Amino acid sequence: METAPSPIQRVVAHWPEVPTFDNEEDEAAYWSQTRIDPRLMNTAILKADTRESTTVTLRFDPRMLARIKRLARSRYLNYQSMVKQWLSERLEKEI
């Protein structure tokens, strides 16, 4: 015969109220009797960055940058676009 779930006894209204657990069993027991206040959950939702891109600053050795620009020109590319493409390709390879 199955037992009914324990009634919720605690409501977490602030993240620091959530303790650190020694093991998964302790965490499961805690969350079986605890719920998170919906307002706290709303603060945890990541807001999407609506910008299409973000500007970053990188410092290159002038000779390296000159080589990158020459290579990009030989491929009829903007050097920033080429570097972005390289980073994207490497990121996919790393993942």
C-alpha positions as CSV (number, residue, x, y, z in Angstrom):
1,M,0.0,0.0,0.0
2,E,1.4,3.4,-1.0
3,T,1.7,6.1,1.5
4,A,0.5,9.6,0.8
5,P,3.2,12.2,0.2
6,S,4.1,14.4,3.2
7,P,2.4,17.7,3.3
8,I,4.5,20.7,2.4
9,Q,5.7,22.2,5.7
10,R,8.2,24.8,4.5
11,V,8.3,27.5,1.9
12,V,11.7,28.9,0.8
13,A,11.4,32.6,0.2
14,H,15.2,33.4,-0.1
15,W,17.9,31.3,-1.7
16,P,20.2,31.4,1.4
17,E,17.5,29.5,3.3
18,V,18.3,26.4,1.2
19,P,20.8,24.3,3.2
20,T,23.8,22.5,1.8
21,F,23.2,18.7,1.8
22,D,25.6,15.9,2.7
23,N,23.9,13.4,0.3
24,E,21.1,13.0,-2.1
25,E,18.9,11.3,0.4
26,D,19.0,14.3,2.8
27,E,18.2,16.6,-0.2
28,A,15.3,14.4,-1.3
29,A,13.9,14.4,2.2
30,Y,14.2,18.2,2.4
31,W,12.5,18.9,-0.9
32,S,9.7,16.4,-0.2
33,Q,8.6,18.7,2.6
34,T,9.7,22.1,1.1
35,R,8.5,24.2,-1.9
36,I,10.0,27.3,-3.4
37,D,7.9,30.5,-3.3
38,P,6.9,31.3,-6.9
39,R,8.2,34.8,-6.6
40,L,11.7,33.4,-5.8
41,M,11.4,31.1,-8.9
42,N,10.7,34.1,-11.1
43,T,13.9,35.8,-9.9
44,A,15.8,32.6,-11.0
45,I,14.6,32.6,-14.6
46,L,17.3,33.8,-16.9
47,K,16.2,36.7,-19.0
48,A,17.2,36.2,-22.6
49,D,19.7,38.6,-24.0
50,T,17.8,40.3,-26.7
51,R,20.8,41.8,-28.3
52,E,22.0,40.0,-31.5
53,S,25.6,40.2,-30.3
54,T,27.8,41.4,-27.5
55,T,30.9,43.5,-28.0
56,V,34.1,42.1,-26.5
57,T,37.7,43.4,-26.5
58,L,40.7,41.2,-27.2
59,R,44.3,42.3,-27.2
60,F,46.5,40.8,-30.0
61,D,50.1,41.1,-30.7
62,P,50.3,43.6,-33.7
63,R,52.1,41.1,-35.9
64,M,49.5,38.4,-35.2
65,L,46.7,40.8,-36.0
66,A,48.4,41.8,-39.2
67,R,48.6,38.1,-40.2
68,I,45.0,37.5,-39.4
69,K,43.9,40.6,-41.4
70,R,46.1,39.4,-44.4
71,L,44.6,35.9,-44.2
72,A,41.0,37.3,-44.0
73,R,41.7,39.7,-47.0
74,S,42.9,36.7,-49.1
75,R,39.6,35.0,-48.3
76,Y,37.6,38.2,-49.0
77,L,36.4,38.2,-45.4
78,N,36.2,40.8,-42.7
79,Y,38.8,39.8,-40.1
80,Q,36.4,40.1,-37.2
81,S,33.9,37.7,-38.9
82,M,36.7,35.3,-39.7
83,V,37.9,35.2,-36.0
84,K,34.2,34.8,-34.9
85,Q,33.9,31.9,-37.3
86,W,37.1,30.3,-36.0
87,L,35.8,30.6,-32.4
88,S,32.5,29.1,-33.3
89,E,34.1,26.2,-35.0
90,R,36.4,25.6,-32.1
91,L,33.6,25.8,-29.6
92,E,31.6,23.1,-31.5
93,K,34.7,20.9,-31.6
94,E,35.3,21.4,-27.8
95,I,31.6,20.6,-27.0
